[in-house]
Amino acid sequence: MTVQIPALSDFRRIVIKVGSALLVDSARGKVRLAWLTSLAEDIGALHRQGKEIMVVSSGAIALGRTVLSLPKGPLRLEDSQAAAAVGQIALARTWAEVLAHEDITAGQILLTLGDTEERRRYLNARSTLARLMEHRAVPVINENDTVATSEIRYGDNDRLAARVATMASADLLVLLSDIDGLYTAPPAQDPQAEHLPVVPRISAEIEAMAGAAGSELSRGGMRTKIEAGKIATSAGTHMVIASGHGKNPLRAIAEGGRCTWFLTAATPARARKAWIGGALEPRGVLHLDAGAVKALHRGASLLPAGVARVEGSFERGDAVLLRGPDGAEVGRGLVAYDSDHAQSIMGRSTAEIEAILGVAGRAEMIHRDDMVVGAK
């Protein structure tokens, strides 16, 4: 059976991960500006096609250690954090400048893995990413290495990029690497290793092909890329690993350059709905009026005005059941308000939220993207 290999043009929302070894010249400790400019050209071309682009960029520690004249080799935690504090400024400025040449506004977001795991923080980050892309900005995301601890010691931006992709419901994750994809064995160790152009499913055999980290600046390696692929594909996001050594690496992928595609049968929306519908334990119940039930079946979000009663104690980001006037379950979703705030604004119009709570709040009690509704 022949497996259809996707094309870059097939995707609408794309996360691009750039590692330190590509972005920073290890000999000088400086940004490889000509290369980064060529990548920005690729991003600009996709942006002008209407694609929504996010960048997960390493490089803060690599840049900062040069400015602070820190020695080569592994750094102590406090030195890594200091290097990140200095390097993050340079990294953000550089991305803003190269994207500005493509008439793109850059937005900086610093995350830890916890921001993508704890539901309240997850929803905040997801909302920020969505709003930036609505304004056609390109979020540039990095680990918040100035305050992180275990992330610096053990973390990597491959898996962070996968978590960002799933959080933002991206349909493609691009990992630009120092290698042009997955081989049957580490090619530096085995000259007979064969390149795999497509991986339909990440099996135990595929996982066994992964090697270790490849350079001093890189905290990742093929093993973390396979882990990233598992995170991404389970959430309905395709992934591609491609070499970033040459200029215009995204154009090279689009033109059929050597890379490895990791496929998923799901879509981000279907995978997210399945997660909400079956994997989360509901913490409360929202009882809806008949008008709200009809609106949900038409694909609308749930507004406070449609909530007749709040049951249980829950926090923002928790899963809640939705029941109609007859008590039947209508669906479930991730609620945007704590239970006490939900009780305060239920049955009220969106325009009244700020006066009631003292803050503007969110227009929806549950956004349609955070909800799964059953059949009528």
Secondary structure by P-SEA (a helix, b strand, c coil): cbbbbbccccccbbbbbbcccccccccccccaaaaaaaaaaaaaaaaaabbbbbbbcccaaaaaaaaaccccccccaaaaaaaaaaaaaaaaaaaaaaaaaacbbbbbbbbcccccccaaaaaaaaaaaaaaaaacbbbbbbccccccccccccccaaaaaaaaaaaacccbbbbbccccccccccccccccbbbbcccccccaaaaaaccccccccccccaaaaaaaaaaaaaacbbbbbbbccccaaaaaaaaccbbbbbbbcccaaaaaaaaaaccccccbbbbbcaaaaaaaaacccccccccccccccccccbbbbbbcccccccccccccccaaaaaacccccccccccccccccccccccccccccccc
